[in-house]
Amino acid sequence: MATYIVLLGPPGAGKGTQAKMLSETLGLPHISSGDIFRENLKNQTELGKEAQGYMERGELVPDDLTIRMIRERLSRPDSQKGAILDGFPRTPAQAEALSGMLSEWDADVDVVPYISVPAEVLIERLSGRWTCRAEGHVFHEKFNPPKKAGVCDFDGSELYQRDDDKPETVKRRIHVYMEQTSPLIEFYKERGKLVEIDGTQPIEQVTSKLAAVVSKA
């Protein structure tokens, strides 16, 4: 029986790290919607070309096309035992489409772990990041500070703060995520699939909670 997991969590919750660990533990592919888009665009697949057309016109890629990309990815041999989905679905409509697609394979989403972290913690985690100009080494003013302020430990280049990591941008990203994802959280909660996990715990504890949640699904 295939296992399908939809992993939810705001920017800075450590979702990518946890998805990677879960993928290794369960032997299931970590399927990120962003990776699928990049792969299709880079390889200029039919789906990629179609998506590019919308993007070049400044239009949103329609759900139907995103779903076809997900279907193609889930049809590959490495996904026959299931998958960990990250970044898809984003809306209840996409969640309905995913459910319909999986039902064709006599499957469904088994569990939806939601890594929950308060906004103020996310802002602290994300807005403290500084990147070196030469090699892109990342430091954090609280959790991983450089030996000398403003200078990379490894190559001595200047550290700067990416626009994405500035407090006002971080606040906006979190607000947008919460606003867009709350209907999806409700969707899975109503279906008894959602399990909230405290993402403020150390990484290892979050990993073991996730493993426990998935094993019960």
MDTraj code that builds the backbone (N, CA, C; nanometers):
import mdtraj as md
import numpy as np

residues = "MET ALA THR TYR ILE VAL LEU LEU GLY PRO PRO GLY ALA GLY LYS GLY THR GLN ALA LYS MET LEU SER GLU THR LEU GLY LEU PRO HIS ILE SER SER GLY ASP ILE PHE ARG GLU ASN LEU LYS ASN GLN THR GLU LEU GLY LYS GLU ALA GLN GLY TYR MET GLU ARG GLY GLU LEU VAL PRO ASP ASP LEU THR ILE ARG MET ILE ARG GLU ARG LEU SER ARG PRO ASP SER GLN LYS GLY ALA ILE LEU ASP GLY PHE PRO ARG THR PRO ALA GLN ALA GLU ALA LEU SER GLY MET LEU SER GLU TRP ASP ALA ASP VAL ASP VAL VAL PRO TYR ILE SER VAL PRO ALA GLU VAL LEU ILE GLU ARG LEU SER GLY ARG TRP THR CYS ARG ALA GLU GLY HIS VAL PHE HIS GLU LYS PHE ASN PRO PRO LYS LYS ALA GLY VAL CYS ASP PHE ASP GLY SER GLU LEU TYR GLN ARG ASP ASP ASP LYS PRO GLU THR VAL LYS ARG ARG ILE HIS VAL TYR MET GLU GLN THR SER PRO LEU ILE GLU PHE TYR LYS GLU ARG GLY LYS LEU VAL GLU ILE ASP GLY THR GLN PRO ILE GLU GLN VAL THR SER LYS LEU ALA ALA VAL VAL SER LYS ALA".split()
xyz = np.array([
    [0.0851, -0.1202, 0.0000],
    [0.0000, 0.0000, 0.0000],
    [0.0884, 0.1249, 0.0000],
    [0.0632, 0.2159, -0.0938],
    [0.1436, 0.3380, -0.1049],
    [0.1087, 0.4366, 0.0074],
    [0.2067, 0.5157, 0.0488],
    [0.1883, 0.6159, 0.1544],
    [0.2111, 0.7549, 0.0968],
    [0.1107, 0.8397, 0.1093],
    [0.1235, 0.9768, 0.0595],
    [0.1120, 1.0744, 0.1769],
    [0.2133, 1.1587, 0.1899],
    [0.2202, 1.2549, 0.2994],
    [0.2250, 1.3952, 0.2407],
    [0.1416, 1.4843, 0.2919],
    [0.1491, 1.6256, 0.2533],
    [0.2080, 1.7002, 0.3726],
    [0.3247, 1.7598, 0.3534],
    [0.3934, 1.8273, 0.4631],
    [0.3681, 1.9777, 0.4544],
    [0.3131, 2.0343, 0.5624],
    [0.2835, 2.1773, 0.5661],
    [0.3693, 2.2469, 0.6718],
    [0.3984, 2.3736, 0.6475],
    [0.4749, 2.4526, 0.7443],
    [0.5174, 2.5837, 0.6821],
    [0.5160, 2.6925, 0.7597],
    [0.5514, 2.8236, 0.7052],
    [0.7001, 2.8364, 0.6743],
    [0.7405, 2.9417, 0.6018],
    [0.8834, 2.9639, 0.5768],
    [0.9566, 2.9762, 0.7101],
    [1.0681, 2.9050, 0.7239],
    [1.1459, 2.9117, 0.8481],
    [1.1101, 2.8043, 0.9491],
    [1.0114, 2.7186, 0.9147],
    [0.9697, 2.6128, 1.0082],
    [1.0615, 2.4907, 1.0002],
    [1.1496, 2.4868, 0.8994],
    [1.2407, 2.3732, 0.8842],
    [1.1795, 2.2598, 0.8043],
    [1.0785, 2.2929, 0.7243],
    [1.0055, 2.1908, 0.6479],
    [1.0954, 2.1156, 0.5506],
    [1.1824, 2.1894, 0.4801],
    [1.2717, 2.1264, 0.3818],
    [1.3650, 2.0257, 0.4462],
    [1.4220, 2.0633, 0.5605],
    [1.5127, 1.9740, 0.6353],
    [1.4384, 1.8488, 0.6786],
    [1.3191, 1.8673, 0.7336],
    [1.2405, 1.7538, 0.7836],
    [1.1951, 1.6628, 0.6703],
    [1.1580, 1.7226, 0.5561],
    [1.1144, 1.6426, 0.4409],
    [1.2284, 1.5529, 0.3926],
    [1.3505, 1.6083, 0.3917],
    [1.4679, 1.5327, 0.3479],
    [1.4929, 1.4133, 0.4418],
    [1.4867, 1.4392, 0.5723],
    [1.5093, 1.3324, 0.6713],
    [1.4008, 1.2252, 0.6617],
    [1.2771, 1.2700, 0.6466],
    [1.1639, 1.1771, 0.6363],
    [1.1774, 1.0920, 0.5102],
    [1.2209, 1.1545, 0.4030],
    [1.2412, 1.0849, 0.2756],
    [1.3438, 0.9723, 0.2910],
    [1.4543, 1.0031, 0.3612],
    [1.5593, 0.9014, 0.3824],
    [1.5107, 0.7888, 0.4724],
    [1.4361, 0.8248, 0.5766],
    [1.3855, 0.7244, 0.6722],
    [1.2851, 0.6297, 0.6072],
    [1.1929, 0.6873, 0.5289],
    [1.0829, 0.6074, 0.4727],
    [1.1138, 0.5496, 0.3345],
    [1.2203, 0.6019, 0.2716],
    [1.2522, 0.5559, 0.1361],
    [1.1502, 0.6039, 0.0343],
    [1.0915, 0.7217, 0.0622],
    [0.9935, 0.7812, -0.0308],
    [1.0525, 0.9089, -0.0890],
    [1.0237, 0.9404, -0.2154],
    [1.0782, 1.0632, -0.2722],
    [1.0168, 1.1883, -0.2098],
    [1.1006, 1.2913, -0.1910],
    [1.0541, 1.4219, -0.1450],
    [1.0223, 1.5015, -0.2713],
    [0.8953, 1.5271, -0.2940],
    [0.8534, 1.5943, -0.4164],
    [0.8130, 1.7382, -0.3850],
    [0.8998, 1.8299, -0.4261],
    [0.8749, 1.9721, -0.4032],
    [0.8196, 2.0325, -0.5313],
    [0.7091, 2.1071, -0.5186],
    [0.6469, 2.1665, -0.6382],
    [0.7447, 2.2615, -0.7083],
    [0.8262, 2.3330, -0.6300],
    [0.9244, 2.4237, -0.6889],
    [1.0264, 2.3493, -0.7732],
    [1.0730, 2.2346, -0.7226],
    [1.1701, 2.1521, -0.7964],
    [1.1097, 2.1008, -0.9277],
    [0.9825, 2.0608, -0.9219],
    [0.9152, 2.0072, -1.0414],
    [0.9052, 2.1155, -1.1492],
    [0.8679, 2.2365, -1.1067],
    [0.8595, 2.3481, -1.2014],
    [0.9953, 2.3741, -1.2657],
    [1.0982, 2.3839, -1.1808],
    [1.2339, 2.4128, -1.2324],
    [1.2803, 2.3037, -1.3291],
    [1.2529, 2.1783, -1.2947],
    [1.2940, 2.0650, -1.3784],
    [1.2267, 2.0709, -1.5164],
    [1.0952, 2.0980, -1.5156],
    [1.0210, 2.1049, -1.6426],
    [1.0650, 2.2242, -1.7280],
    [1.0934, 2.3356, -1.6643],
    [1.1381, 2.4541, -1.7383],
    [1.2780, 2.4319, -1.7953],
    [1.3661, 2.3761, -1.7117],
    [1.5053, 2.3533, -1.7529],
    [1.5128, 2.2545, -1.8695],
    [1.4342, 2.1465, -1.8601],
    [1.4378, 2.0421, -1.9635],
    [1.3473, 2.0733, -2.0828],
    [1.2804, 2.1882, -2.0741],
    [1.1907, 2.2306, -2.1832],
    [1.0938, 2.1194, -2.2257],
    [1.0334, 2.0544, -2.1258],
    [0.9311, 1.9528, -2.1536],
    [0.8071, 2.0243, -2.2088],
    [0.7129, 1.9462, -2.2601],
    [0.5888, 2.0066, -2.3101],
    [0.5196, 2.0860, -2.1988],
    [0.5166, 2.0260, -2.0790],
    [0.4534, 2.0940, -1.9647],
    [0.5317, 2.2199, -1.9280],
    [0.6645, 2.2102, -1.9345],
    [0.7505, 2.3244, -1.9029],
    [0.7284, 2.4401, -1.9990],
    [0.7182, 2.4072, -2.1277],
    [0.6963, 2.5113, -2.2297],
    [0.5611, 2.5798, -2.2083],
    [0.4615, 2.4978, -2.1732],
    [0.3278, 2.5519, -2.1484],
    [0.3312, 2.6487, -2.0293],
    [0.4007, 2.6075, -1.9221],
    [0.4121, 2.6909, -1.8022],
    [0.4871, 2.8205, -1.8334],
    [0.5922, 2.8073, -1.9150],
    [0.6735, 2.9231, -1.9506],
    [0.5900, 3.0296, -2.0231],
    [0.4987, 2.9819, -2.1069],
    [0.4108, 3.0735, -2.1799],
    [0.3321, 3.1624, -2.0851],
    [0.2733, 3.0997, -1.9817],
    [0.1969, 3.1769, -1.8828],
    [0.2873, 3.2747, -1.8084],
    [0.4056, 3.2252, -1.7677],
    [0.4970, 3.3071, -1.6880],
    [0.5471, 3.4279, -1.7678],
    [0.5753, 3.4057, -1.8954],
    [0.6235, 3.5161, -1.9797],
    [0.5167, 3.6227, -2.0006],
    [0.3913, 3.5801, -1.9933],
    [0.2807, 3.6771, -2.0066],
    [0.2458, 3.7404, -1.8716],
    [0.3207, 3.6981, -1.7676],
    [0.2960, 3.7525, -1.6339],
    [0.1709, 3.6967, -1.5694],
    [0.1255, 3.5798, -1.6193],
    [0.0042, 3.5174, -1.5654],
    [0.0409, 3.4042, -1.4698],
    [-0.0526, 3.3729, -1.3804],
    [-0.0320, 3.2600, -1.2893],
    [-0.0474, 3.1298, -1.3673],
    [0.0361, 3.0331, -1.3350],
    [0.0229, 2.9004, -1.3976],
    [-0.1056, 2.8377, -1.3423],
    [-0.2004, 2.7973, -1.4290],
    [-0.3281, 2.7441, -1.3787],
    [-0.3123, 2.6111, -1.3045],
    [-0.4068, 2.5877, -1.2144],
    [-0.4060, 2.4641, -1.1342],
    [-0.3935, 2.3398, -1.2216],
    [-0.4690, 2.3399, -1.3319],
    [-0.4725, 2.2221, -1.4189],
    [-0.3318, 2.1812, -1.4637],
    [-0.2500, 2.2811, -1.4988],
    [-0.1147, 2.2527, -1.5463],
    [-0.0245, 2.2055, -1.4319],
    [-0.0366, 2.2698, -1.3169],
    [0.0404, 2.2284, -1.1988],
    [0.0069, 2.0835, -1.1639],
    [-0.1216, 2.0506, -1.1690],
    [-0.1673, 1.9150, -1.1342],
    [-0.1130, 1.8124, -1.2345],
    [-0.1082, 1.8508, -1.3625],
    [-0.0525, 1.7587, -1.4631],
    [0.0962, 1.7331, -1.4376],
    [0.1672, 1.8362, -1.3927],
    [0.3100, 1.8177, -1.3589],
    [0.3250, 1.7222, -1.2395],
    [0.2387, 1.7404, -1.1391],
    [0.2427, 1.6535, -1.0206],
    [0.2085, 1.5097, -1.0607],
    [0.1074, 1.4940, -1.1439],
    [0.0658, 1.3602, -1.1896],
    [0.1826, 1.2908, -1.2604],
    [0.2495, 1.3651, -1.3499],
    [0.3627, 1.3064, -1.4235],
    [0.4708, 1.2612, -1.3256],
    [0.4980, 1.3442, -1.2230],
    [0.6037, 1.3105, -1.1257],
    [0.5632, 1.1889, -1.0416],
    [0.4373, 1.1844, -1.0009],
    [0.3907, 1.0724, -0.9173],
    [0.3777, 0.9419, -0.9971],
    [0.3800, 0.9537, -1.1293],
    [0.3686, 0.8333, -1.2142],
    [0.5036, 0.7646, -1.2353],
    [0.6109, 0.8287, -1.1923],
    [0.7443, 0.7700, -1.2134],
    [0.7674, 0.6521, -1.1179],
    [0.8571, 0.5592, -1.1573],
    [0.8790, 0.4381, -1.0771],
    [0.9151, 0.4634, -0.9307],
    [0.9921, 0.5699, -0.9022],
    [1.0355, 0.5905, -0.7632],
    [0.9208, 0.6334, -0.6716],
    [0.8044, 0.6663, -0.7309],
    [0.6902, 0.7115, -0.6497],
    [0.5841, 0.6030, -0.6324],
    [0.6143, 0.4808, -0.6762],
    [0.5128, 0.3752, -0.6713],
    [0.4710, 0.3394, -0.5285],
    [0.5628, 0.3604, -0.4326],
    [0.5293, 0.3287, -0.2919],
    [0.4754, 0.4501, -0.2171],
    [0.4638, 0.5646, -0.2895],
    [0.4136, 0.6864, -0.2262],
    [0.5123, 0.8013, -0.2405],
    [0.4843, 0.9101, -0.1682],
    [0.5691, 1.0288, -0.1790],
    [0.5417, 1.1249, -0.0643],
    [0.6392, 1.2143, -0.0426],
    [0.6229, 1.3243, 0.0531],
    [0.6070, 1.4509, -0.0310],
    [0.4899, 1.5107, -0.0260],
    [0.4610, 1.6293, -0.1074],
    [0.4861, 1.7567, -0.0280],
    [0.5583, 1.8491, -0.0896],
    [0.5989, 1.9728, -0.0237],
    [0.5720, 2.0891, -0.1200],
    [0.4843, 2.1822, -0.0800],
    [0.4512, 2.2953, -0.1672],
    [0.3308, 2.2698, -0.2554],
    [0.2774, 2.1507, -0.2485],
    [0.1541, 2.1142, -0.3195],
    [0.0805, 2.0121, -0.2353],
    [-0.0515, 2.0246, -0.2182],
    [-0.1377, 2.1300, -0.2678],
    [-0.1216, 2.2592, -0.1866],
    [-0.1638, 2.3723, -0.2486],
    [-0.1598, 2.5027, -0.1807],
    [-0.2994, 2.5528, -0.1448],
    [-0.4005, 2.4945, -0.2110],
    [-0.5389, 2.5399, -0.1906],
    [-0.6302, 2.4186, -0.1764],
    [-0.7501, 2.4377, -0.1177],
    [-0.8454, 2.3264, -0.1099],
    [-0.8788, 2.2691, -0.2476],
    [-0.8849, 2.3547, -0.3511],
    [-0.9162, 2.3051, -0.4870],
    [-0.8066, 2.2100, -0.5352],
    [-0.6806, 2.2448, -0.5094],
    [-0.5700, 2.1558, -0.5461],
    [-0.5737, 2.0284, -0.4623],
    [-0.6133, 2.0416, -0.3349],
    [-0.6224, 1.9240, -0.2464],
    [-0.7285, 1.8265, -0.2967],
    [-0.8424, 1.8814, -0.3440],
    [-0.9501, 1.7982, -0.4014],
    [-0.8974, 1.7257, -0.5255],
    [-0.8234, 1.8004, -0.6105],
    [-0.7692, 1.7420, -0.7339],
    [-0.6699, 1.6304, -0.7015],
    [-0.5869, 1.6523, -0.6000],
    [-0.4892, 1.5499, -0.5587],
    [-0.5616, 1.4248, -0.5104],
    [-0.6649, 1.4454, -0.4316],
    [-0.7429, 1.3329, -0.3789],
    [-0.8054, 1.2526, -0.4931],
    [-0.8581, 1.3245, -0.5919],
    [-0.9184, 1.2579, -0.7086],
    [-0.8150, 1.1789, -0.7866],
    [-0.6966, 1.2376, -0.8028],
    [-0.5881, 1.1705, -0.8759],
    [-0.5443, 1.0437, -0.8029],
    [-0.5249, 1.0551, -0.6722],
    [-0.4784, 0.9386, -0.5952],
    [-0.5844, 0.8281, -0.5905],
    [-0.7117, 0.8679, -0.5926],
    [-0.8184, 0.7670, -0.5871],
    [-0.8165, 0.6779, -0.7115],
    [-0.7645, 0.7324, -0.8241],
    [-0.7505, 0.6509, -0.9456],
    [-0.6512, 0.5368, -0.9226],
    [-0.5610, 0.5569, -0.8262],
    [-0.4601, 0.4538, -0.7934],
    [-0.4959, 0.3819, -0.6628],
    [-0.6264, 0.3912, -0.6254],
    [-0.6748, 0.3311, -0.5001],
    [-0.5940, 0.3783, -0.3797],
    [-0.5631, 0.5065, -0.3764],
    [-0.4862, 0.5634, -0.2658],
    [-0.5477, 0.6967, -0.2252],
    [-0.4937, 0.7547, -0.1185],
    [-0.5357, 0.8875, -0.0734],
    [-0.4215, 0.9453, 0.0096],
    [-0.4337, 1.0726, 0.0452],
    [-0.3361, 1.1329, 0.1366],
    [-0.3564, 1.0655, 0.2719],
    [-0.2485, 1.0117, 0.3279],
    [-0.2604, 0.9383, 0.4545],
    [-0.2580, 1.0307, 0.5760],
    [-0.1667, 1.1266, 0.5730],
    [-0.1519, 1.2156, 0.6887],
    [-0.0926, 1.3489, 0.6419],
    [-0.1306, 1.4560, 0.7133],
    [-0.0811, 1.5900, 0.6803],
    [-0.0164, 1.6508, 0.8047],
    [0.1140, 1.6282, 0.8250],
    [0.1808, 1.6915, 0.9392],
    [0.1975, 1.8416, 0.9120],
    [0.1606, 1.9222, 1.0109],
    [0.1744, 2.0674, 0.9993],
    [0.2748, 2.1140, 1.1044],
    [0.3924, 2.1563, 1.0578],
    [0.4961, 2.2048, 1.1510],
    [0.4613, 2.3485, 1.1866],
    [0.4136, 2.3660, 1.3078],
    [0.3615, 2.4952, 1.3524],
    [0.4668, 2.5710, 1.4336],
    [0.4907, 2.6965, 1.3945],
    [0.5878, 2.7821, 1.4648],
    [0.5278, 2.9219, 1.4743],
    [0.5274, 2.9851, 1.5941],
    [0.4710, 3.1205, 1.6053],
    [0.5452, 3.2204, 1.5158],
    [0.4718, 3.3202, 1.4676],
    [0.5276, 3.4187, 1.3742],
    [0.6530, 3.4861, 1.4278],
    [0.6538, 3.5206, 1.5582],
    [0.7708, 3.5924, 1.6118],
    [0.8973, 3.5068, 1.6085],
    [0.8810, 3.3751, 1.6258],
    [0.9963, 3.2837, 1.6191],
    [1.0459, 3.2730, 1.4748],
    [0.9519, 3.2649, 1.3804],
    [0.9882, 3.2573, 1.2380],
    [1.0644, 3.3826, 1.1955],
    [1.0169, 3.4989, 1.2417],
    [1.0818, 3.6254, 1.2060],
    [1.2242, 3.6271, 1.2602],
    [1.2406, 3.5808, 1.3846],
    [1.3747, 3.5769, 1.4450],
    [1.4670, 3.4819, 1.3673],
    [1.4129, 3.3662, 1.3293],
    [1.4934, 3.2669, 1.2558],
    [1.5360, 3.3196, 1.1187],
    [1.4396, 3.3794, 1.0480],
    [1.4652, 3.4168, 0.9087],
    [1.5357, 3.5511, 0.8929],
    [1.5005, 3.6479, 0.9781],
    [1.5543, 3.7819, 0.9545],
    [1.6944, 3.8009, 1.0112],
    [1.7486, 3.6976, 1.0768],
    [1.8847, 3.7081, 1.1296],
    [1.9892, 3.6513, 1.0351],
    [1.9466, 3.6100, 0.9141],
    [2.0406, 3.5447, 0.8218],
    [2.1234, 3.6455, 0.7432],
    [2.2540, 3.6173, 0.7354],
    [2.3463, 3.6996, 0.6572],
    [2.4257, 3.6079, 0.5652],
    [2.4461, 3.6504, 0.4424],
    [2.5094, 3.5667, 0.3396],
    [2.6391, 3.6308, 0.2921],
    [2.7406, 3.5472, 0.2649],
    [2.8673, 3.6047, 0.2168],
    [2.8612, 3.6252, 0.0658],
    [2.9225, 3.7339, 0.0209],
    [2.9137, 3.7718, -0.1202],
    [2.9905, 3.6768, -0.2118],
    [3.1004, 3.6180, -0.1617],
    [3.1860, 3.5364, -0.2493],
    [3.1258, 3.3992, -0.2781],
    [3.0981, 3.3215, -0.1721],
    [3.0579, 3.1808, -0.1910],
    [2.9166, 3.1497, -0.1432],
    [2.8499, 3.2500, -0.0865],
    [2.7122, 3.2258, -0.0403],
    [2.7028, 3.1522, 0.0926],
    [2.8120, 3.1510, 0.1737],
    [2.8037, 3.0890, 0.3074],
    [2.7011, 3.1668, 0.3899],
    [2.6208, 3.0926, 0.4667],
    [2.5135, 3.1578, 0.5426],
    [2.5447, 3.1568, 0.6921],
    [2.5261, 3.2727, 0.7539],
    [2.5431, 3.2866, 0.8989],
    [2.4132, 3.3385, 0.9588],
    [2.4037, 3.3297, 1.0905],
    [2.2863, 3.3840, 1.1587],
    [2.3357, 3.4612, 1.2799],
    [2.2857, 3.5844, 1.2931],
    [2.3403, 3.6701, 1.3992],
    [2.3182, 3.6147, 1.5397],
    [2.2198, 3.5264, 1.5557],
    [2.1966, 3.4680, 1.6884],
    [2.2410, 3.3219, 1.6964],
    [2.2023, 3.2420, 1.5971],
    [2.2244, 3.0968, 1.6057],
    [2.3580, 3.0507, 1.5481],
    [2.4156, 3.1303, 1.4570],
    [2.5426, 3.0897, 1.3958],
    [2.6207, 3.2148, 1.3535],
    [2.6613, 3.2981, 1.4531],
    [2.7248, 3.4251, 1.4174],
    [2.8666, 3.4064, 1.3632],
    [2.9115, 3.4974, 1.2741],
    [3.0506, 3.4897, 1.2274],
    [3.1449, 3.5313, 1.3412],
    [3.2706, 3.4888, 1.3313],
    [3.3681, 3.5245, 1.4368],
    [3.3857, 3.6763, 1.4433],
    [3.3843, 3.7394, 1.3257],
    [3.3961, 3.8851, 1.3188],
    [3.2726, 3.9394, 1.2477],
    [3.2035, 4.0323, 1.3123],
    [3.0786, 4.0861, 1.2557],
    [3.0988, 4.1384, 1.1133],
    [3.0073, 4.0944, 1.0237],
    [3.0090, 4.1453, 0.8872],
    [3.1101, 4.0818, 0.7940],
    [3.1858, 3.9819, 0.8464],
    [3.2902, 3.9183, 0.7643],
    [3.2740, 3.7663, 0.7657],
    [3.2838, 3.7041, 0.6471],
    [3.2708, 3.5584, 0.6369],
    [3.3900, 3.4889, 0.7006],
    [3.3639, 3.3860, 0.7833],
    [3.4698, 3.3075, 0.8489],
    [3.5564, 3.2339, 0.7478],
    [3.4966, 3.1954, 0.6338],
    [3.5641, 3.1049, 0.5404],
    [3.6480, 3.1747, 0.4340],
    [3.5959, 3.2869, 0.3814],
    [3.6719, 3.3513, 0.2726],
    [3.6962, 3.5003, 0.2947],
    [3.6537, 3.5515, 0.4104],
    [3.6827, 3.6914, 0.4434],
    [3.6025, 3.7937, 0.3664],
    [3.5054, 3.7469, 0.2844],
    [3.4262, 3.8431, 0.2064],
    [3.3188, 3.9077, 0.2950],
    [3.2613, 4.0145, 0.2426],
    [3.1596, 4.0896, 0.3168],
    [3.0312, 4.0069, 0.3300],
    [2.9658, 4.0195, 0.4445],
    [2.8341, 3.9560, 0.4632],
    [2.7275, 4.0607, 0.4336],
    [2.6224, 4.0189, 0.3645],
    [2.5124, 4.1108, 0.3367],
    [2.3811, 4.0391, 0.3638],
    [2.2740, 4.1157, 0.3775],
    [2.1430, 4.0563, 0.4020],
    [2.0601, 4.0604, 0.2743],
    [2.0207, 3.9415, 0.2289],
    [1.9372, 3.9317, 0.1091],
    [1.8026, 3.9982, 0.1368],
    [1.7412, 4.0519, 0.0297],
    [1.6103, 4.1161, 0.0459],
    [1.5096, 4.0223, 0.1112],
    [1.5165, 3.8941, 0.0741],
    [1.4259, 3.7920, 0.1294],
    [1.4390, 3.7770, 0.2801],
    [1.5578, 3.8114, 0.3334],
    [1.5855, 3.7902, 0.4753],
    [1.5673, 3.9161, 0.5605],
    [1.5240, 4.0253, 0.4968],
    [1.5021, 4.1487, 0.5733],
    [1.3700, 4.1377, 0.6505],
    [1.3666, 4.1897, 0.7763],
    [1.2486, 4.1698, 0.8623],
    [1.1149, 4.2027, 0.7965],
    [1.1076, 4.3159, 0.7229],
    [0.9771, 4.3531, 0.6643],
    [0.9343, 4.2536, 0.5561],
    [1.0331, 4.2012, 0.4785],
    [1.0017, 4.1014, 0.3744],
    [0.9586, 3.9711, 0.4396],
    [1.0301, 3.9330, 0.5456],
    [0.9998, 3.8090, 0.6187],
    [0.8572, 3.8135, 0.6742],
    [0.8211, 3.9264, 0.7366],
    [0.6856, 3.9411, 0.7929],
    [0.5803, 3.9234, 0.6835],
    [0.6074, 3.9851, 0.5673],
    [0.5111, 3.9766, 0.4565],
    [0.4989, 3.8326, 0.4064],
    [0.6140, 3.7637, 0.3907],
    [0.6126, 3.6238, 0.3438],
    [0.5307, 3.5352, 0.4378],
    [0.5501, 3.5560, 0.5681],
    [0.4792, 3.4740, 0.6676],
    [0.3292, 3.5043, 0.6632],
    [0.2967, 3.6334, 0.6535],
    [0.1556, 3.6738, 0.6486],
    [0.0862, 3.6119, 0.5267],
    [0.1535, 3.6196, 0.4112],
    [0.0972, 3.5639, 0.2873],
    [0.0779, 3.4129, 0.3015],
    [0.1789, 3.3447, 0.3588],
    [0.1688, 3.1993, 0.3762],
    [0.0478, 3.1642, 0.4628],
    [0.0372, 3.2313, 0.5789],
    [-0.0717, 3.2013, 0.6741],
    [-0.2082, 3.2257, 0.6086],
    [-0.2173, 3.3368, 0.5355],
    [-0.3439, 3.3731, 0.4708],
    [-0.3829, 3.2703, 0.3651],
    [-0.2846, 3.2292, 0.2844],
    [-0.3124, 3.1353, 0.1757],
    [-0.3355, 2.9931, 0.2264],
    [-0.2658, 2.9564, 0.3340],
    [-0.2677, 2.8162, 0.3771],
    [-0.3774, 2.7836, 0.4776],
    [-0.4309, 2.8855, 0.5474],
    [-0.5319, 2.8538, 0.6497],
    [-0.6523, 2.7766, 0.5950],
    [-0.7041, 2.8054, 0.4727],
    [-0.8151, 2.7230, 0.4221],
    [-0.7735, 2.5770, 0.3999],
    [-0.6465, 2.5560, 0.3595],
    [-0.5964, 2.4199, 0.3363],
    [-0.5827, 2.3445, 0.4687],
    [-0.5373, 2.4158, 0.5718],
    [-0.5246, 2.3562, 0.7057],
    [-0.6636, 2.3116, 0.7530],
    [-0.7634, 2.3980, 0.7341],
    [-0.9014, 2.3648, 0.7719],
    [-0.9527, 2.2447, 0.6927],
    [-0.9221, 2.2436, 0.5623],
    [-0.9644, 2.1354, 0.4725],
    [-0.9191, 2.0001, 0.5277],
    [-0.7910, 1.9901, 0.5621],
    [-0.7378, 1.8620, 0.6105],
    [-0.7782, 1.8326, 0.7556],
    [-0.8009, 1.9391, 0.8319],
    [-0.8455, 1.9211, 0.9711],
    [-0.9847, 1.8566, 0.9721],
    [-1.0723, 1.9097, 0.8856],
    [-1.2097, 1.8572, 0.8760],
    [-1.2120, 1.7106, 0.8346],
    [-1.1106, 1.6687, 0.7600],
    [-1.1048, 1.5299, 0.7126],
    [-1.0238, 1.4400, 0.8071],
    [-0.9835, 1.4952, 0.9202],
    [-0.9109, 1.4168, 1.0208],
    [-0.7708, 1.3757, 0.9787],
    [-0.7133, 1.4506, 0.8825],
    [-0.5794, 1.4142, 0.8317],
    [-0.4678, 1.4970, 0.8971],
    [-0.5028, 1.6151, 0.9490],
    [-0.4017, 1.7097, 0.9964],
    [-0.3501, 1.6741, 1.1355],
    [-0.2187, 1.6745, 1.1501],
    [-0.1568, 1.6549, 1.2817],
    [-0.0562, 1.7689, 1.3024],
    [-0.0808, 1.8498, 1.4060],
    [0.0074, 1.9644, 1.4311],
    [0.1292, 1.9206, 1.5127],
    [0.2456, 1.9684, 1.4698],
    [0.3714, 1.9359, 1.5392],
    [0.4382, 2.0668, 1.5787],
    [0.4824, 2.0740, 1.7032],
    [0.5473, 2.1949, 1.7543],
    [0.6863, 2.2100, 1.6921],
    [0.6996, 2.3072, 1.6014],
    [0.8259, 2.3269, 1.5307],
    [0.9278, 2.4093, 1.6063],
    [0.8958, 2.4489, 1.7316],
    [0.9942, 2.5254, 1.8104],
    [1.0897, 2.4309, 1.8835],
    [1.0609, 2.3014, 1.8807],
    [1.1475, 2.2025, 1.9468],
    [1.2777, 2.1846, 1.8671],
    [1.3803, 2.1256, 1.9296],
    [1.5032, 2.0957, 1.8539],
    [1.4720, 2.0072, 1.7326],
    [1.5541, 2.0205, 1.6284],
    [1.5331, 1.9481, 1.5012],
    [1.5090, 1.7991, 1.5233],
    [1.5923, 1.7357, 1.6106],
    [1.5821, 1.5894, 1.6318],
    [1.4458, 1.5516, 1.6891],
    [1.3934, 1.6368, 1.7795],
    [1.2619, 1.6074, 1.8398],
    [1.1500, 1.6200, 1.7368],
    [1.1608, 1.7216, 1.6513],
    [1.0601, 1.7387, 1.5458],
    [1.0635, 1.6159, 1.4540],
    [1.1848, 1.5705, 1.4212],
    [1.2018, 1.4532, 1.3337],
    [1.1362, 1.3299, 1.3954],
    [1.1599, 1.3065, 1.5247],
    [1.1037, 1.1857, 1.5870],
    [0.9513, 1.1951, 1.5997],
    [0.8999, 1.3173, 1.6235],
    [0.7522, 1.3359, 1.6282],
    [0.6920, 1.3075, 1.4902],
    [0.7570, 1.3587, 1.3870],
    [0.7099, 1.3346, 1.2493],
    [0.7070, 1.1856, 1.2178],
    [0.8156, 1.1176, 1.2538],
    [0.8253, 0.9721, 1.2273],
    [0.7126, 0.8986, 1.2994],
    [0.6831, 0.9402, 1.4238],
    [0.5768, 0.8759, 1.5026],
    [0.4402, 0.8993, 1.4385],
    [0.4174, 1.0213, 1.3927],
    [0.2897, 1.0572, 1.3290],
    [0.2676, 0.9754, 1.2018],
    [0.3726, 0.9653, 1.1225],
    [0.3638, 0.8920, 0.9949],
    [0.3442, 0.7428, 1.0180],
    [0.4101, 0.6890, 1.1196],
    [0.3981, 0.5452, 1.1450],
    [0.2581, 0.5051, 1.1878],
    [0.1825, 0.6006, 1.2473],
    [0.0446, 0.5725, 1.2903],
    [-0.0555, 0.5857, 1.1755],
    [-0.0126, 0.6515, 1.0678],
    [-0.1065, 0.6809, 0.9570],
    [-0.1479, 0.5521, 0.8840],
])
top = md.Topology()
chain = top.add_chain()
for i, resn in enumerate(residues, 1):
    res = top.add_residue(resn, chain, resSeq=i)
    for name in ("N", "CA", "C"):
        top.add_atom(name, md.element.get_by_symbol(name[0]), res)
traj = md.Trajectory(xyz[None], top)
